[in-house]
Amino acid sequence: MKYYIIVGEASGDLHASHLMRALMDIDVEAEFRFFGGDMMSAVGGERVKHYRELAYMGFIPVLLHLPAIFRNMALCKKDIVQWNPDVVILVDYPGFNLSIAKYVRSHTSIPVYYYISPKIWAWKEYRIKNIKRDVKEMFSILPFEIPFYETKHKYPIHYVGNPTQDEVNKFLSEYKETFEEFCIGNRLKSVTYVIDKENVMPGQTTHLPTTAVNTNIPIIALLAGSRRQEIKDNLPAMIEATRHLQGTYQIVLAGAPGIPVDYYRQFVQDTGVKIVFNKTYQLLAHATAALVTSGTATLETALFNVPQVVCYETPIPKVIAFLRKHLIKVKYISLVNLIADKEVVTELVADTFTIENIKTELESILPGGDRRDVMLAEYAQLRKILGNEKAPDNAAGIMYRLLTRKNEEN
């Protein structure tokens, strides 16, 4: 069968690539055409546009790039009609994808499937009308979305498990690199000392052994988002809040895919902060704590068992704080807290996003801090809530069965 897939950011590229592999396992004739990224291209098929040409965040950037956005949208609609796939699969990215869904439903007989629901339970809940009208099947990866869709809005969905849980578990089962190897390979600090008992002066004591030992300088990871605007808003405060820990810890930034190193230099130059690109999971595997901008990264950090503070700077913070209290439909912004339905990780957003608050909360989750052990215990409960379902395999199986049945009926 022919699958047309549309993603708009790095996390969508990752999840869609795994879905594609799962579809290939059960459909030997699978063909793919997509708006996506490098991971999807590595699986196979024809990429029409890279997601970097679609991903604009914030009112002003979107406004400035409206002509390009409309051109890409028109290209996508025309390309779908010409290729005539068996299904269009949308992955998150609602501003673009819901417009595509509306067009496909009104101009073709191609079914539209949505893998990874847009977060309408948090904002723009009115979009449920469009989804019920234009999306044939919804595939959810968050357990709390089941009552939102099925009970509140009477819209049946498929909960398939959480792909992030799958991806982290798979990575940890295969990853063998030691802390020292990771540091050496990425030009980080891993210092070896040799303690010779004969050279200790009379009366001097030492708790170190007489053989060579590694003194590892632990890592605090910074995950400042995947878009330029997020990085610009959040990274400077993250760096400033960790400045006093330089030396005791090494501060390491996860470079986002598609963001050039030159963009980061304006923030990290002369700060001592190191950058590693395309190694976020490796970084989290070795991190002691993390500062994280809200998004999938908060859940990834929790699944790696790394205590974290969620930091999300917003414009006009007092206004945003008011909106959070009176208009936004959910109590939390991080997936960790939303899934747990309680505050597991501290969220510093809008008027609470300050350097002093970040410092205080970070120190509370470092070794010896009063929140570290509590947070780690809550992470264990989070993993139980998510379960061990293999989301891409489950979604692919359901999609293939539905499409096969549809083709047989026709």
N, C-alpha and C positions, 0 to 999 in steps of 0.2 A: 504494500500500500504506500501511498504518497502522503508524507507528513510535512506540513508547513508550520514552522515554529518561530515565535517572535519573543525575544527578550530585550530588555533595555538597560541591563547593568551587569556587573561582574558576577554577583551571586546567582542571577538568573542564568548566565552562561554556564556556570558550574552545575546547577541543578538540571538544566536542560540537557547538558552533555551526558549525564548519568541516565536520564530518561531515554535519550536516544540509544544508548548502549543496551538498555533493558528492552526497548522495542526491537532492536536488531536481533536479540536473543530469541524472540518468539515469532518474529516476522522476517523470514529470510529474504523477502522481496522488498524490504523497507527502503524507501527513498526519502531523502531529506532536502528541504530547501528552507533557508532561514535568514532572519535578521538576528545576528548573534555575535559570538566572540571566538577567541582562539581555541577554547576548549571544545566548543561545538565543531569547529573546523577540523580539529584533530580526530574527531569521531568519523567524519565524512559528510558527504553531501555538498550542496552549493550554497555558499554564503552570498547573500544579496547585498547586505550592508553590515558594517561592524556596529555593535551597540554604542561605541564611543561617539558615533555620528548622531545618536538619538538622545543621549543622556544629558539633559539640562535640568538643573535644580534651582528652585527659587524663582520668584516672580520676575525679577529683572532679567536674569539670564534667559528665561523662557521667552520673555517679550522680545529681547534682542535677537533671538534665533527663530522667531516665528516663521519667517520665509523658508528656512531650512527644514523645520519641523513639518510644515505643510507639504513641502516637496517630497520628503521621505514618506509621509503618510499616503500621498497620492501614488507614489511609486509602489508602495506595499500593496495597496488595494488593487492596482492594475496587475501587479505581478501575480497575486493570488488567483485572480480571474483567469489569467493566461495559463498558469501552470495547472489549475484545476485539481487541487489535492483532494484526497479522501477526507481530510480533516485539517482544521487550523487549530493549533495548540498555542495558547497565550500563556506567558509566564509573568505573573505580577505586572508591574509597569502599567497601571490602569489608565493614566492620562492618554496614552497612545493606544493601548490595546482595546479599551472599551469602544473607541471610535472605529477600530478595525472590526470588532465584533458586530457592531451595528450595521456596518456596510455589508459584511459577508452575509449576515442574516437576511438583509433586505434585498440583496442583488443576486444571491446564489442559493443553491440548496446544500452547500457545504456545511457540515456541523462544526460548531465552535466549542472546543473544550478549553477549560481554564485550569492550568496546573500551577498551584500556589496562588491562593485567593488574594486579590487586592485587599488592603486593610481597611475596608469600609466600616468595620466595627469601631474603628477609632475616629474616623473623620469621613465626611461625605457619605453618610449612611443612605442618603437618597439614591445612590447609585445602585442599590438593590433592585430597583425597577428595571434599569437597563440590563442588569445581569439576568434577571428572571426572564426578560424578553429575548435577549440576544445570545445567551450562553446555554448550550444544550446540556453540558455536564461540567460540574465543578469538582475539582480534586483538591481537598484541603490537607494541609500539613500541620495544623495546629488544633489540638483537641477541643479548645474552648470555642472554636468556630462551629462545632456541630450544633449546640443549642442556639447560637446566634442565627444561623441559617434555617435550621429545620424547625425549631420551636418558635422562635420569634417571627420569622419571615416565611415559614411554610414552604421552604425551597429545599428539596432533598439534595444532599451532596455525598461525595465519597471521601471519608477520612482514610488516608493511605499510610499514615505514619509520618515521621519527621525525617527528611533527607539529611539534615545536618547531623542528627544523631548517627545515621548510617555512615556518613562521610568521616566523622571524627573517630568512630569505632574502628572503621577500616584502616584509617591512617595509623592509629595507635597500635593496632595489631601488627602492622608491617614496619613501623619506624624503629630503627635500631641505633641511630646516631647518638653518641654520648654528648654530654654538655661540653666537654673539652673539644670534641670534634666539631660540634656546631660553632663554637666560638672561634676556633682556628679557621674554619672554612669561611667564616663571615667577618674575619678581622676584628673580632671582639676580644675581650680581655679574659684570658685564662692563664693565671700566673703559677709557676711551679717554684717552690722553695726547697732547698736541701738543708735540713737541720742536722748539724754534727755535734753530738753530745760533748766531744772532747774540747770544742771551742767555747763552751759555755763557761763564763767566768765564775770563780768561787762565790757562792752565795746567791748566784742567779738561778732562777727557776724557769722552767718552760713546760707547757702542757703538750707541746708538739712532739711527735715521734722522732726517732733518730734517722728515719729513712725519708726518701723524697716524698713530698705530699703536694697535692694540688690545692691551691687556695682559690676556689671559684668565686668570682665576684657575681653575685646573683643579679638577675635581670628584672627590670620593670618594663613591661611592654606598653607601647602607645599604639592604639588602633584608632586613628583619627578620622575614619570615614573613607569612602571610595570616590567622592566627588570633590572637585577643587573648592567649591564653596564651603563644604563641610570641613575640609582640611584648614582652610583659611580662618574659619570661625573658631575651631576647637584646638588646633595644634599649639598655637602660641601659649595659651593658658596652661595646657598640659605640660609643656616644657618648663614654664616658669614654676609650676607647682612641684616639679621634681628636681629643681636646680639644687636644693639643699641636700639632696640625697646622692648627688654625683660623687663617685669615689667609693661610697659604701655599696651602692648599686650602680650597674650600668644601665642607662636608659636607651632602649632600642625601639625604633619606630618601624612598624610594618608598612612598607611602601605598597600603595594600592596599584593594581594592574591598570595600565593606561595613563598613569600620572608620571611624567618624566622627572628624573632626579633633579633637574634644574629648578623645577617648581618647588621642590622641598628645600632646596638650598637656602632660599630667602628666610626660612624659618629656623633651620638647624645650624646654620653657619656660626661657628664659634660658641656653640652651646655644649659640645661634648656628646650630643645625641647621635647615635649611629642609626643607619637605615639598612634594612634587609628587604629585598624585593622578591615577590613571589614565594615567600617562605613563611606565611602567617601561621600555618599549622605547626611548622617546626619551631617558630618563635614561642608560640603558646605552650608547646610541649616542654619548654625549658624555663618559662617565666615563673617568677615568684608571685607577682601581682600585675595588674593591668589597669590602665585608664582607657575606657572604651566609649566611642561615640555610638549612640543607640543604633540598632539594626540587627541583622543576623549575627554580627560579630559578638554581641552580648551573649547570645546562646552558645556560640562556638567557644567563647572564653569559659563559660560555666561548664561545658562538657569536657573541657580540658582540665577542669578542677583548679582554675586560676582565680583567686579572689579578685574582684574588680569594683571600680567605681564608674558609673555611667555618667558621662559628661556631654552635655549637648547645649551649646550656646545658641541663643536665638536673638534676632533683632527685636528691638523694643520689648525687653524682657517683662516689664510690668504688664503690658498689654497681653503678651502670650500667657503670663501667669493667670490673668483674669480669664482668658479663653479656656485654659486648661481646667479651671475651676467650674466654669459655667456652661461651656459649649462642647468641649471635647468629651466623647462618650466613654472613655476608659480612664481608670485611675492611674495607669502606669504607661511608660513609653517603651520600656525594655521588654523583649520577649521573655526573659527570665522571670520577671515579676508577673507578666500577663499569664504565662503558663501556670505558675505557682499560685496565682491569684492572691499574692501578698508580697510585701516588700522583702525580697531576699537580698537584692543589691541596692545600694543607695543611688538615686537618680538626682543629679544636679542639673536642673533644667531652668531656663528662663531666669527668674530673679534669684534662684539659689546657686546659679553657676557663677562662682567666684574663685579666685586663686586660693584664698584662705580656706574655703570649704573643701576644695579638691585636696589640698594639703592634709587637712584634718582627717578626711575620710580615707585617704590613701594610707596614712600612718596607722589607722585603726585596722587595716587588713594586711599589713606587713607582719612577718613573724614576731610574735609577742603582742600584737595588737588585739584589742578586746573583741573585734568582730570577725576575726579570721576563722576560727574554728566553727563558729555558728554558721557562717556562710558556707563553709565546706560541707557541713552536715545537711544544709538545705539543698545543696547541689545534688546530693545523693537522692533526695526525695524527688527532685526535678527529673532525674533520669528514669525513675520508676513511673512517673506520670507519662512521659513520652513513650515508654515501652520499647520494644525491639523490632518493630515492624520495618520492613525494607521498602521505603516509600517509592523509589523509582520502579522496582519490580512490581509492586502492587498496582501502581498507576498504569504501567504499561500493560499489565494483564487485563485490567478492566477496560482500558481503551481498545485493545485489540479485540476483545470479545464483543464489545458494543459495535465496533465498526464491521466486524465479520458478520454479525447478525443483521446489521443494516444492509450490507451488500447482498446477503442471501435473500432478504425480503424484497429487494429491488430486482 
